[in-house]
Amino acid sequence: MLDIRDLSVRFSRYDRSLRQVHTNVIHNLQLSLQAGEIVAVVGSSGSGKSLLAHAILGILPGNAEVTGCIAFKGEALTAARQRRLRGREIALIPQSVQYLDPLMRVGEQVRQAARLGDPAELQVNAFRKYQLADIVAQWFPFQLSGGMARKVLVSTATVSGARLVIADEPTPGLDAPAMAGTLGRFRQLADEGCAVMLITHDIEAALSVADRIAVLYAGTVLETARTRDFAGEGEGLRHPYTKALWNALPSRRFAALPGAQPLPDAPQAGCAFAPRCAEATAQCLALVPDMRAVRNGEVRCHHAT
């Protein structure tokens, strides 16, 4: 359904001396999604998760330069094709509730997103599924709580009939039953043949519904692993950073990882994780590792076996 190869994104700006400088935020990123699966994209703030979503949809700002290949259903996603498919075959559930039109009633916003079937019926069914009272359809966004607004955004994407759904942090502000219902709806969409990219900080929530987990760090995917690989002490995982994330969970060892993720404009010669990695060698500091297949997963590490 979606195939991303060697994706890089950089931003241009002028410094105080009016010299043009470039900031690389995504580097040689590889990722794929199949119809019928959920791939959760996890990583710390600043790793490039939302920028990845915006690159797929073609909604990056004008000073962004994108290289590499993004293909949807086997055909390259050119700018013209992104405009044509956006909101139709590819739907985004954005991270910020400010994406809702402040001057339009929320029910109308959901109805406008519907592409197949009766828009009014789809909107009513979606609101009832997410436990939004019928009267909410007549409200404006400023009248909604944060959790209600997020349910409206999810409703907008799920009535669209899209085959690829990108959900950018869709669960903050939701109570436990609403979160379980939202994640369950994503599972239902995947079981119906859609591909779902779930962007989240919540690894445990992702593990409850995803088929695979893609781990982002400093603008690239370091590992793509099956959900069942996240078990025990992380023996099934391939990259030291993925193992550190797994063991940092409160339900695991709650073990802190020293250091910090490098800034996007920091010089980078080898592996971005090498300065924090206990297993790093001179090779790691000098050479950027390629993405390669290891034990039914993919990893960007010189020493993974």
VOPA-422220 format. One record per residue: residue number from 1; x, y, z of N, C-alpha, C in turn; residue in three letters. Coordinates in pm, whole numbers. Layout:
! residues N
seq n_X n_Y n_Z ca_X ca_Y ca_Z c_X c_Y c_Z type
NUM X Y Z X Y Z X Y Z ALA $
...
***
This chain:
! residues 305
seq n_X n_Y n_Z ca_X ca_Y ca_Z c_X c_Y c_Z type
1 82 -121 0 0 0 0 87 127 0 MET $
2 188 130 86 279 244 95 422 194 103 LEU $
3 508 251 22 649 212 22 735 338 18 ASP $
4 817 356 121 902 475 133 1047 430 126 ILE $
5 1123 489 34 1263 451 15 1351 575 12 ARG $
6 1454 574 96 1556 680 97 1495 819 110 ASP $
7 1392 832 192 1327 962 210 1414 1054 295 LEU $
8 1440 1172 244 1512 1275 319 1435 1407 307 SER $
9 1431 1481 416 1365 1612 419 1459 1711 485 VAL $
10 1479 1826 419 1558 1931 481 1487 2065 461 ARG $
11 1511 2156 555 1452 2288 551 1561 2392 525 PHE $
12 1528 2491 445 1621 2602 417 1575 2726 491 SER $
13 1672 2802 540 1642 2929 607 1765 3018 595 ARG $
14 1748 3144 634 1859 3239 633 1898 3273 777 TYR $
15 2029 3269 804 2074 3304 939 2087 3455 952 ASP $
16 2142 3501 1062 2150 3645 1088 2240 3717 989 ARG $
17 2331 3643 927 2419 3703 827 2360 3693 686 SER $
18 2234 3654 678 2163 3638 551 2226 3532 462 LEU $
19 2288 3434 526 2340 3319 454 2238 3206 461 ARG $
20 2219 3139 350 2123 3030 348 2184 2906 415 GLN $
21 2110 2850 508 2154 2729 577 2045 2623 563 VAL $
22 2088 2499 573 1996 2387 555 1996 2302 682 HIS $
23 1878 2258 723 1863 2171 839 1800 2041 793 THR $
24 1875 1933 810 1826 1800 770 1747 1739 886 ASN $
25 1622 1707 861 1536 1657 969 1497 1511 951 VAL $
26 1500 1462 828 1476 1321 800 1586 1273 707 ILE $
27 1643 1155 736 1758 1105 661 1733 963 612 HIS $
28 1734 943 481 1735 809 421 1638 712 491 ASN $
29 1517 758 510 1418 680 586 1356 572 497 LEU $
30 1344 452 552 1283 338 484 1164 289 566 GLN $
31 1050 270 500 933 220 571 831 172 469 LEU $
32 759 65 503 654 16 415 533 -25 499 SER $
33 415 -16 437 291 -61 499 216 -146 398 LEU $
34 160 -254 446 79 -341 363 -69 -320 394 GLN $
35 -154 -348 297 -297 -346 322 -329 -448 431 ALA $
36 -414 -409 524 -456 -501 630 -369 -499 753 GLY $
37 -272 -408 763 -187 -405 881 -179 -265 942 GLU $
38 -146 -263 1069 -117 -140 1142 32 -137 1172 ILE $
39 99 -31 1128 239 -10 1163 244 111 1255 VAL $
40 291 91 1377 305 201 1472 443 263 1457 ALA $
41 447 395 1443 572 469 1434 595 536 1569 VAL $
42 699 491 1641 724 540 1776 861 607 1782 VAL $
43 879 690 1882 1006 760 1900 985 882 1986 GLY $
44 1092 940 2033 1084 1056 2121 1045 1179 2042 SER $
45 1009 1286 2112 977 1413 2046 1098 1462 1966 SER $
46 1071 1514 1848 1179 1564 1763 1243 1460 1675 GLY $
47 1192 1337 1676 1253 1232 1594 1205 1236 1449 SER $
48 1099 1313 1421 1054 1328 1283 924 1257 1251 GLY $
49 849 1215 1352 728 1136 1328 621 1216 1252 LYS $
50 589 1335 1300 486 1416 1233 533 1465 1097 SER $
51 662 1497 1084 715 1541 956 703 1429 852 LEU $
52 720 1306 895 702 1192 805 560 1190 751 LEU $
53 462 1207 840 323 1209 797 297 1322 698 ALA $
54 350 1440 726 328 1555 640 397 1538 505 HIS $
55 512 1470 503 581 1443 377 498 1349 289 ALA $
56 437 1249 349 353 1155 274 235 1228 210 ILE $
57 176 1321 285 59 1393 238 93 1512 150 LEU $
58 220 1554 149 259 1669 70 215 1801 129 GLY $
59 217 1811 262 172 1934 328 285 1999 409 ILE $
60 409 1975 368 521 2042 431 526 2188 386 LEU $
61 587 2277 465 596 2418 424 683 2436 300 PRO $
62 674 2554 240 739 2580 113 890 2574 117 GLY $
63 952 2589 234 1098 2586 242 1152 2444 265 ASN $
64 1066 2343 249 1109 2205 265 1152 2147 131 ALA $
65 1259 2071 132 1308 1999 14 1302 1850 43 GLU $
66 1227 1777 -40 1205 1634 -18 1272 1556 -130 VAL $
67 1352 1456 -93 1413 1366 -190 1382 1222 -150 THR $
68 1406 1130 -242 1370 992 -218 1240 958 -289 GLY $
69 1185 842 -256 1064 796 -324 958 755 -224 CYS $
70 836 807 -244 718 763 -169 620 709 -272 ILE $
71 585 582 -262 494 520 -357 368 473 -284 ALA $
72 252 498 -345 123 454 -291 58 363 -393 PHE $
73 29 241 -354 -26 140 -443 62 121 -567 LYS $
74 193 126 -546 287 98 -652 317 212 -745 GLY $
75 259 329 -721 280 445 -808 334 561 -725 GLU $
76 434 632 -779 497 741 -705 396 847 -665 ALA $
77 412 897 -543 326 1004 -493 386 1138 -534 LEU $
78 354 1181 -653 395 1314 -697 310 1419 -626 THR $
79 351 1546 -639 275 1653 -575 131 1656 -626 ALA $
80 112 1637 -757 -23 1638 -814 -105 1521 -761 ALA $
81 -43 1403 -748 -116 1286 -698 -146 1301 -549 ARG $
82 -57 1361 -474 -85 1388 -332 -207 1476 -317 GLN $
83 -217 1581 -397 -334 1670 -389 -461 1595 -424 ARG $
84 -453 1506 -522 -571 1434 -567 -618 1331 -465 ARG $
85 -525 1268 -395 -560 1159 -303 -583 1205 -159 LEU $
86 -533 1323 -125 -543 1373 11 -689 1388 53 ARG $
87 -725 1327 166 -861 1334 214 -956 1238 144 GLY $
88 -907 1167 44 -987 1069 -28 -933 928 -2 ARG $
89 -823 894 -68 -765 762 -44 -661 765 68 GLU $
90 -609 881 100 -514 896 211 -571 998 307 ILE $
91 -593 958 431 -653 1047 530 -559 1065 648 ALA $
92 -556 1186 701 -474 1219 817 -562 1251 936 LEU $
93 -532 1190 1049 -587 1233 1177 -478 1313 1245 ILE $
94 -485 1447 1239 -372 1530 1283 -355 1530 1434 PRO $
95 -234 1566 1474 -201 1570 1616 -274 1683 1687 GLN $
96 -287 1798 1621 -347 1916 1683 -495 1926 1648 SER $
97 -578 1951 1750 -721 1969 1726 -749 2103 1658 VAL $
98 -647 2187 1645 -664 2315 1575 -686 2297 1425 GLN $
99 -671 2174 1376 -700 2149 1235 -849 2158 1206 TYR $
100 -935 2153 1307 -1077 2171 1285 -1107 2315 1247 LEU $
101 -1199 2334 1153 -1237 2468 1108 -1316 2536 1221 ASP $
102 -1266 2646 1276 -1333 2708 1391 -1467 2771 1355 PRO $
103 -1496 2791 1225 -1617 2860 1183 -1724 2765 1129 LEU $
104 -1698 2636 1137 -1795 2538 1084 -1836 2440 1194 MET $
105 -1963 2408 1197 -2012 2310 1294 -1944 2175 1266 ARG $
106 -1913 2104 1375 -1830 1985 1360 -1900 1873 1284 VAL $
107 -2033 1864 1296 -2105 1763 1221 -2089 1783 1071 GLY $
108 -2095 1909 1027 -2078 1939 886 -1937 1907 840 GLU $
109 -1839 1930 926 -1702 1898 889 -1685 1748 864 GLN $
110 -1747 1666 949 -1739 1522 930 -1814 1480 805 VAL $
111 -1931 1539 781 -2010 1502 662 -1935 1537 534 ARG $
112 -1863 1649 534 -1788 1688 415 -1676 1589 383 GLN $
113 -1629 1516 484 -1519 1420 462 -1568 1289 402 ALA $
114 -1699 1262 411 -1753 1135 363 -1748 1127 212 ALA $
115 -1698 1016 157 -1686 997 13 -1777 887 -38 ARG $
116 -1812 790 46 -1893 677 4 -2011 664 99 LEU $
117 -2131 647 47 -2249 634 130 -2312 767 162 GLY $
118 -2411 762 250 -2484 883 289 -2405 959 395 ASP $
119 -2362 1083 367 -2278 1156 463 -2342 1175 599 PRO $
120 -2472 1207 602 -2540 1229 730 -2543 1101 813 ALA $
121 -2573 990 748 -2578 862 819 -2441 822 871 GLU $
122 -2338 842 788 -2203 809 831 -2161 893 950 LEU $
123 -2194 1021 947 -2157 1110 1058 -2228 1069 1187 GLN $
124 -2359 1040 1179 -2434 1000 1298 -2378 870 1355 VAL $
125 -2350 773 1269 -2296 645 1316 -2159 661 1380 ASN $
126 -2074 747 1319 -1941 769 1374 -1950 833 1512 ALA $
127 -2036 934 1528 -2049 1001 1658 -2100 906 1763 PHE $
128 -2196 822 1727 -2249 727 1826 -2143 623 1864 ARG $
129 -2061 584 1766 -1955 487 1793 -1855 542 1893 LYS $
130 -1830 674 1885 -1734 736 1976 -1802 807 2092 TYR $
131 -1929 773 2114 -2004 822 2230 -2012 975 2235 GLN $
132 -2036 1033 2118 -2062 1176 2108 -2212 1193 2089 LEU $
133 -2275 1272 2175 -2419 1292 2166 -2457 1357 2033 ALA $
134 -2579 1332 1989 -2624 1386 1861 -2613 1538 1856 ASP $
135 -2637 1604 1969 -2633 1751 1973 -2495 1806 1941 ILE $
136 -2390 1724 1965 -2253 1770 1942 -2232 1808 1795 VAL $
137 -2305 1744 1704 -2291 1776 1562 -2322 1923 1533 ALA $
138 -2401 1987 1619 -2438 2128 1598 -2340 2224 1663 GLN $
139 -2240 2171 1734 -2147 2257 1806 -2033 2300 1716 TRP $
140 -1969 2411 1758 -1848 2458 1695 -1728 2404 1773 PHE $
141 -1608 2398 1712 -1493 2342 1782 -1463 2402 1918 PRO $
142 -1487 2532 1938 -1454 2594 2067 -1542 2540 2179 PHE $
143 -1652 2475 2145 -1743 2421 2247 -1704 2280 2291 GLN $
144 -1604 2222 2226 -1565 2084 2255 -1453 2079 2358 LEU $
145 -1452 1974 2438 -1334 1945 2520 -1226 1889 2429 SER $
146 -1104 1877 2483 -995 1823 2402 -1023 1682 2356 GLY $
147 -1078 1598 2446 -1109 1461 2409 -1218 1452 2305 GLY $
148 -1320 1537 2316 -1428 1538 2218 -1378 1581 2081 MET $
149 -1291 1684 2079 -1237 1730 1952 -1156 1621 1883 ALA $
150 -1082 1543 1964 -1003 1435 1904 -1093 1326 1847 ARG $
151 -1206 1300 1913 -1301 1203 1860 -1361 1251 1728 LYS $
152 -1383 1382 1716 -1434 1437 1591 -1332 1418 1479 VAL $
153 -1204 1442 1510 -1099 1422 1409 -1092 1277 1364 LEU $
154 -1102 1185 1459 -1100 1043 1423 -1222 1010 1337 VAL $
155 -1337 1066 1372 -1459 1042 1293 -1441 1091 1150 SER $
156 -1378 1208 1134 -1358 1266 1002 -1277 1172 913 THR $
157 -1174 1111 970 -1090 1020 890 -1161 888 861 ALA $
158 -1235 836 959 -1293 704 941 -1414 703 848 THR $
159 -1479 817 825 -1592 820 732 -1546 849 589 VAL $
160 -1418 877 571 -1369 922 441 -1358 810 338 SER $
161 -1354 686 385 -1334 574 294 -1191 559 247 GLY $
162 -1097 625 316 -955 620 278 -900 480 294 ALA $
163 -803 446 207 -737 316 215 -610 322 297 ARG $
164 -555 441 314 -439 462 401 -477 568 503 LEU $
165 -475 532 629 -508 625 738 -382 650 819 VAL $
166 -345 777 833 -229 816 913 -281 887 1037 ILE $
167 -263 826 1151 -314 880 1278 -196 933 1358 ALA $
168 -189 1065 1371 -78 1130 1440 -119 1161 1584 ASP $
169 -71 1080 1678 -104 1095 1820 -255 1108 1840 GLU $
170 -333 1006 1805 -479 1020 1811 -541 997 1948 PRO $
171 -463 956 2048 -525 916 2175 -505 1010 2294 THR $
172 -414 1110 2294 -403 1198 2409 -536 1269 2438 PRO $
173 -571 1278 2566 -696 1343 2605 -814 1248 2611 GLY $
174 -795 1123 2566 -903 1026 2571 -894 944 2699 LEU $
175 -1010 912 2758 -1009 824 2873 -985 681 2826 ASP $
176 -966 591 2921 -927 454 2886 -1028 385 2793 ALA $
177 -1160 392 2821 -1254 327 2729 -1252 389 2589 PRO $
178 -1242 523 2582 -1239 589 2451 -1111 554 2376 ALA $
179 -998 544 2449 -873 505 2384 -883 364 2328 MET $
180 -938 273 2408 -953 135 2362 -1045 129 2241 ALA $
181 -1151 211 2241 -1243 213 2128 -1179 268 2003 GLY $
182 -1098 373 2018 -1030 433 1903 -930 335 1844 THR $
183 -849 274 1928 -752 177 1879 -822 56 1815 LEU $
184 -935 18 1875 -1012 -92 1817 -1067 -58 1681 GLY $
185 -1105 68 1662 -1154 112 1530 -1043 106 1427 ARG $
186 -921 142 1465 -808 129 1373 -785 -17 1335 PHE $
187 -799 -105 1434 -784 -247 1406 -890 -294 1308 ARG $
188 -1013 -244 1327 -1121 -280 1237 -1095 -231 1096 GLN $
189 -1044 -108 1082 -1011 -55 950 -905 -141 881 LEU $
190 -803 -182 957 -699 -268 900 -756 -404 859 ALA $
191 -842 -459 943 -902 -589 911 -992 -580 789 ASP $
192 -1041 -460 757 -1124 -440 638 -1040 -411 514 GLU $
193 -906 -412 529 -819 -397 414 -745 -265 404 GLY $
194 -763 -175 500 -689 -50 499 -548 -71 554 CYS $
195 -461 23 527 -331 29 593 -336 146 690 ALA $
196 -289 125 812 -295 228 916 -156 255 970 VAL $
197 -114 382 964 10 424 1027 -28 496 1156 MET $
198 9 439 1269 -24 495 1400 101 560 1458 LEU $
199 102 692 1463 216 767 1517 188 796 1663 ILE $
200 277 753 1752 248 766 1894 375 763 1979 THR $
201 365 825 2099 469 809 2200 441 687 2288 HIS $
202 317 641 2287 271 538 2380 301 400 2322 ASP $
203 415 346 2357 456 217 2302 360 107 2346 ILE $
204 317 111 2471 230 4 2520 95 6 2449 GLU $
205 41 125 2421 -83 133 2344 -61 79 2203 ALA $
206 53 114 2144 84 66 2009 93 -87 2006 ALA $
207 156 -143 2107 172 -288 2110 39 -361 2123 LEU $
208 -62 -293 2176 -192 -357 2196 -269 -374 2066 SER $
209 -228 -303 1960 -308 -305 1838 -226 -321 1711 VAL $
210 -97 -286 1712 -17 -284 1589 34 -423 1552 ALA $
211 63 -438 1423 128 -560 1374 279 -547 1378 ASP $
212 328 -427 1343 471 -400 1347 495 -264 1409 ARG $
213 617 -246 1463 658 -121 1526 780 -69 1452 ILE $
214 773 56 1405 888 122 1343 941 226 1442 ALA $
215 1068 216 1475 1129 302 1577 1211 411 1509 VAL $
216 1169 537 1531 1239 652 1475 1335 710 1577 LEU $
217 1449 757 1525 1548 825 1609 1624 922 1520 TYR $
218 1625 1049 1557 1700 1152 1486 1672 1151 1336 ALA $
219 1544 1132 1300 1505 1147 1162 1515 1026 1073 GLY $
220 1536 907 1131 1540 787 1048 1486 669 1127 THR $
221 1444 565 1056 1397 442 1120 1518 356 1154 VAL $
222 1535 328 1282 1646 242 1324 1608 95 1322 LEU $
223 1480 67 1343 1437 -73 1343 1288 -82 1314 GLU $
224 1252 -185 1239 1112 -224 1224 1100 -366 1275 THR $
225 1016 -383 1377 1008 -513 1444 862 -557 1455 ALA $
226 843 -687 1462 711 -740 1487 670 -711 1632 ARG $
227 542 -699 1653 493 -669 1788 538 -776 1888 THR $
228 537 -901 1846 572 -1008 1939 720 -1008 1976 ARG $
229 803 -929 1906 944 -920 1943 963 -841 2073 ASP $
230 863 -761 2110 870 -683 2234 824 -772 2349 PHE $
231 915 -848 2404 885 -943 2511 1010 -968 2592 ALA $
232 991 -1017 2714 1103 -1049 2801 1193 -929 2824 GLY $
233 1323 -950 2810 1421 -842 2825 1457 -777 2691 GLU $
234 1377 -806 2590 1403 -750 2457 1498 -834 2374 GLY $
235 1507 -964 2406 1599 -1050 2333 1563 -1059 2184 GLU $
236 1436 -1044 2151 1393 -1054 2012 1416 -928 1932 GLY $
237 1454 -820 1999 1478 -693 1931 1620 -689 1877 LEU $
238 1645 -598 1782 1770 -600 1709 1859 -479 1737 ARG $
239 1800 -362 1764 1878 -240 1780 1890 -203 1928 HIS $
240 2007 -157 1972 2023 -118 2113 1925 -9 2157 PRO $
241 1889 83 2067 1795 188 2104 1655 132 2128 TYR $
242 1612 39 2044 1481 -24 2064 1477 -98 2197 THR $
243 1584 -168 2228 1591 -239 2356 1586 -141 2472 LYS $
244 1653 -26 2457 1652 75 2563 1512 133 2582 ALA $
245 1441 160 2472 1303 210 2482 1214 109 2554 LEU $
246 1229 -17 2519 1148 -123 2579 1174 -133 2729 TRP $
247 1299 -128 2768 1332 -143 2910 1314 -14 2989 ASN $
248 1287 98 2920 1260 223 2991 1114 236 3033 ALA $
249 1028 148 2984 887 156 3020 867 132 3169 LEU $
250 773 205 3232 747 183 3375 706 39 3406 PRO $
251 640 -26 3311 599 -164 3332 714 -263 3315 SER $
252 829 -213 3266 946 -297 3251 1045 -262 3363 ARG $
253 1168 -227 3328 1270 -197 3429 1277 -50 3464 ARG $
254 1207 37 3387 1207 183 3410 1351 235 3411 PHE $
255 1433 181 3318 1576 214 3314 1599 334 3223 ALA $
256 1662 437 3278 1689 559 3201 1805 537 3105 ALA $
257 1800 606 2991 1907 599 2892 1985 730 2898 LEU $
258 2113 727 2934 2191 852 2943 2201 921 2807 PRO $
259 2220 1053 2813 2238 1130 2691 2108 1180 2634 GLY $
260 2114 1238 2514 1997 1295 2449 2006 1275 2299 ALA $
261 1891 1276 2234 1886 1266 2089 1953 1389 2027 GLN $
262 2036 1372 1924 2103 1488 1864 2003 1582 1797 PRO $
263 2037 1711 1797 1954 1809 1730 1963 1790 1578 LEU $
264 1859 1833 1504 1860 1810 1358 1981 1869 1287 PRO $
265 2033 1982 1336 2145 2046 1266 2281 2007 1323 ASP $
266 2285 1906 1411 2412 1860 1467 2491 1782 1362 ALA $
267 2623 1800 1356 2704 1722 1261 2689 1573 1287 PRO $
268 2681 1497 1179 2660 1353 1194 2746 1279 1092 GLN $
269 2839 1198 1141 2925 1121 1052 2882 976 1044 ALA $
270 2856 915 1159 2819 775 1161 2677 754 1208 GLY $
271 2657 650 1287 2526 621 1342 2485 730 1441 CYS $
272 2364 783 1428 2319 891 1515 2310 847 1660 ALA $
273 2289 719 1683 2275 669 1820 2410 633 1884 PHE $
274 2516 630 1806 2646 582 1854 2694 652 1981 ALA $
275 2679 786 1996 2730 850 2118 2662 801 2247 PRO $
276 2545 740 2235 2473 692 2353 2475 540 2366 ARG $
277 2537 473 2270 2529 328 2262 2647 262 2332 CYS $
278 2619 171 2423 2725 100 2495 2798 2 2406 ALA $
279 2739 -32 2291 2800 -130 2201 2871 -64 2083 GLU $
280 2881 69 2081 2938 139 1966 3087 111 1951 ALA $
281 3130 103 1825 3271 85 1791 3314 202 1702 THR $
282 3440 200 1662 3490 304 1572 3413 304 1440 ALA $
283 3372 188 1395 3293 178 1273 3161 253 1287 GLN $
284 3097 242 1403 2969 309 1427 2984 461 1423 CYS $
285 3095 511 1473 3118 656 1477 3154 712 1341 LEU $
286 3202 627 1250 3252 676 1121 3155 652 1005 ALA $
287 3077 543 1010 2995 504 895 2848 494 934 LEU $
288 2761 551 850 2617 537 870 2576 398 828 VAL $
289 2515 319 914 2476 183 875 2358 184 778 PRO $
290 2354 86 689 2242 68 597 2130 -7 667 ASP $
291 2009 11 616 1896 -69 664 1907 -207 604 MET $
292 1896 -311 685 1908 -448 634 1814 -541 709 ARG $
293 1783 -652 646 1693 -750 704 1768 -838 803 ALA $
294 1712 -850 923 1769 -937 1027 1654 -1002 1103 VAL $
295 1651 -1135 1105 1552 -1211 1183 1409 -1161 1163 ARG $
296 1363 -1159 1041 1226 -1121 1006 1190 -978 1046 ASN $
297 1291 -895 1054 1270 -752 1078 1373 -674 999 GLY $
298 1376 -544 1019 1475 -459 953 1544 -374 1058 GLU $
299 1674 -350 1040 1749 -276 1140 1860 -197 1073 VAL $
300 1888 -80 1128 1998 4 1081 2107 1 1189 ARG $
301 2189 -105 1186 2293 -124 1285 2402 -214 1226 CYS $
302 2528 -175 1247 2639 -254 1194 2650 -390 1259 HIS $
303 2608 -399 1386 2641 -519 1464 2521 -606 1496 HIS $
304 2400 -568 1451 2282 -648 1482 2290 -785 1417 ALA $
305 2250 -886 1491 2252 -1023 1440 2119 -1092 1471 THR $
***
